[in-house]
Amino acid sequence: MKAKKSPLEFLVFLVASGLLTSVLPAAVLAQAPFFQGKTITIIHGRQPGGAGDMRVKAMIPFMQKHIPGNPTIISEYMPGGGGRKAANHIYTAVKPDGLTIGNLGAGFLSNAVLGASGVQYDIDRFTYLGSPYSATHYVFMTRRELKLDSLEKLRSTARMRIGGQSVGHTIYIVGRLFAWLIGVKEPKFVTGYSGAEMDVALMQGELDGRATTADWLVHRNREWIEKRLVDFHAIFEIPKGDKHPQFSFLPEIETFAKSEKQCKMLAMQRGLRLAGSPFILPPGVPKEQVEILQEAMRKALKDPGFPAEYKKLTGDDPTPLLPEANEKAVRDIPRDPEIIELFKKLVGTDPLPTG
């Protein structure tokens, strides 16, 4: 026969039970992953639909898979100033809780290194989570109707309209580098397009030429190559010597350089581009959240399924930078004051440098 509890024993039992009931849910809650049930917002420094957007779309399912708690991940687009607008927002206005991540092209780095007006951020204070690619190839092309099928014809054509997204955007910078080193006569640079809009403008004759990434062109506009709708003039290899299988016949941009300064300018742009299209966190995110996200990015970039998804969406093979390599690439960007001053003339709205 079970002994009957005394009133005192029964009271102790009730108190203990109450304490357990109130304490246990908090303990269980404390063990739940920080990101469980939460939403992470990725702020893009671009418009939707282009190559950069597709790179992020390829990453998202693998980020969700490898962040403990499998949070929802959504995208927000904030184009402007070659990534400057988004970078300023992330640096100055975003709550540093790990729930907002930036993804920006190399333009936000060049804006900072060059001391562009309106930059309110310090690239050395962001936390870098990694990038799905660093190596890349840019090609320079013109509409076939112009019949500029040689460098001589290209150089003799004045006032060519060359497209770009915005002043400071990587495609704008690379387009100006091509025009400058090849020797295009008095080119006119037209901005305000998304990548997709620029393609349409080129085919409709609103633009005469543009720079673009080689793999994105093959993936999205293969018919331009197959139907010979454009003429190709040169390629920019990053890193130098990394040949593209479809465009290895094109002269590399550095073959047009005529001075040590011009070579250093190309080295600076290569350094900026080798930093990739990084995922970043604002300063002040707690170390625990930083470590969780960096480890998730390592796993996502190494996930066996990632290369195929990336190739499907971008037409390119990933060339990932893990967090530590991404941070080092930013730290190693050339910052020679003399070259910075020359580079400023190239990437702004002034006429192209003369030497």
CORKAHU-V227963 format. One record per helix or strand of 3 or more residues. SS is the DSSP state (H for helix, E for strand). FROM is the first residue (numbers start at 1). TO is the last residue. If there is no record, write none. Layout:
BEGIN
ss:SS from:FROM to:TO
ss:SS from:FROM to:TO
END
This chain:
BEGIN
ss:H from:7 to:31
ss:E from:39 to:44
ss:H from:51 to:66
ss:E from:72 to:77
ss:H from:81 to:92
ss:E from:100 to:103
ss:H from:107 to:113
ss:E from:127 to:131
ss:E from:136 to:143
ss:H from:144 to:146
ss:H from:151 to:156
ss:E from:161 to:163
ss:H from:170 to:182
ss:E from:188 to:190
ss:H from:195 to:203
ss:E from:209 to:213
ss:H from:214 to:220
ss:H from:222 to:226
ss:E from:230 to:238
ss:H from:253 to:256
ss:H from:260 to:274
ss:E from:279 to:281
ss:H from:287 to:302
ss:H from:306 to:314
ss:H from:323 to:331
ss:H from:337 to:347
END
